[in-house]
Amino acid sequence: MPKEYDAWVDNPEAIPEGQEVDITIRELTPDDPRKKYKSRYVRAVLFRNPDRSKDDILWVRYQRGSHLYPEPFGIRIIKDHPTLQVKPTLSKT
Amino acid sequence: MAKGIQDTREFIEKLEAAGELVRIKKEVDWDLEAGAILRRGAELKAPAALMENVKDYPGWRLGGNFLASYRRYAIALGLDPDTPVPEIQDEFERRTEHPIKPEIVSEAPCQENVIEEKDVDLFMLPAPMVHWGDGGRYLGTYCLEVEKDPDTGWVNWGMYRRMIHDERHLGGLVLPYQDVGRILYEKYAPKGEGMPFALVLTPGPIGAIVSATSFGVEVSEPEMAGALLGEPYKLVRCKTVPLEVPAEAEVVIEGEVVPGLTVEEGPFGEYTGFRTSPRMPRNVFRVKCITYRNNAIVGISNMGLPVDDCDIIWAIGFAVRVRRALKREGIPVRGVNWIPEGCGQMCIVGLERIPYANIASQVADIVFGTRGPHMYVHHLIIVGPECDPFNIAEVIHDFANCCHPKRIQIRHDETSNPLIPFLDFEERVWSRGTKAVYDCTWPLWWDPRIEVPPRAGFKFIYPKEVQEKVEKNWKEYGFKE
């Protein structure tokens, strides 16, 4: 079953497609429901037009959380970083 | 003499007896539903809520809106729920003139259960997703966070937002002019040392009031809690950090603010009624230990459109603090109304008389310069002796008819805070705001006989004997009281 995550970015249009990025994501479909919204700092590849039947997807929020970018990205997680993210890579704030 | 209430569970019983609390037995989802119940309740002025059946979390409870009305605040102080607001302020001021040192106890309900560092998992707590679109699940909303100045031993209690990042870390906003910010940035950060903290979830009502009230620089907040309680406030030593926490706390999270590290935190629907600040790198709180009571209650302060806990706590605390400061400077103050619907940004000062011209400027200097309220208040309305500052209809009437727009004072580059919705981004980054003073008093240089307009009101424009005759015959005319 594909997993769902979300993340905050300044400008979804500027997300580099197909490249590895370091990003903090939130778990939306964890195995343990009590872990929902847990943050993970990961290295991942993001891409548009995911196959919802098999690709993990990433919903993208604008900075104040109320607006979702209408189409989710696909996400392939390469690894979890062992440390906390110090500076967001897809935000200027 | 009336005494305050230390324990949330005793407070819940008193609220329920007064019709101010509902026990919800139906299963409630911590993911948005709990927050939505409290938000709607605050906006409809419904009773507080205790949710006794939380999805995914058997044995845990959620609750909120405990202090979201003047009636509940009065009950917390041991007063009659219908005590008028000025009398609640008077009682608050009277009690806080007599600090009472806390009592350290060896055993406490908040340590009935202990989770050591190796087993720490913040997701064992039913942290709510308070609003849709918030940056995470917030444990710090209805809370009391303890820090201590390592040099002076001064203890700060504060109610600050803290968001779960992962099992062992919280993220939180720490501003340099907050009391916690002074301790962190002036005492620990320069040395690269971690700052011990203890985050108390669901303190008793007196603890919650004190944590969200500003008493002044280096005023002992445990002693203020004792003052409001009417007896020594019971504290217990933490298990892993050199701090003491309220014995009655439902949950205590002990740990250290990690120097030089940040995590993404926010956004969060805030006290202003807006979700203003974006997601940003914030301080990291690393957790070492969790202790909790059996059948613990995780409290939620769902901040948003007024009126909620924050609005009421500030309406009393800020008002008394400013009223004291005004009286100390000889201002003939009749009353200070920190109107809850303003979410901290608006204050109404009523004067007993206008002894000299431009007293409004002096009032503004004091209100905007009083530490604590200073970073919240942006709109100051000053009314004269013929207007009751607690009667909003009268205040609006005076604002609309007595405040000449050309005499509105605009003060630029005043201290503000990054959560104010009308500031632009750069102003929020630097907490730099603009404030306005609306002087609704008549200029002293107007001749009272020919230039000051008489009020066309029952109490002002009829001879005393006519007023008395009409009041005496009111029911006989056919009117109800």
Interface residues (C-beta under 8 A of the other chain):
Chain A: W8 T24 R26 D32 P33 R34 K35 K36 Y37 K38 S39 R40 R61 Q63 R64 G65 S66 L84 Q85 V86 K87 P88 S91 T93
Chain B: D31 D56 Y57 F123 M124 M129 W132 G133 D134 G135 G136 R137 I164 H165 D166 E167 H169 L261 T262 V263 E264 P267 R275 T276 S277 P278 R279 M280 P281 V284
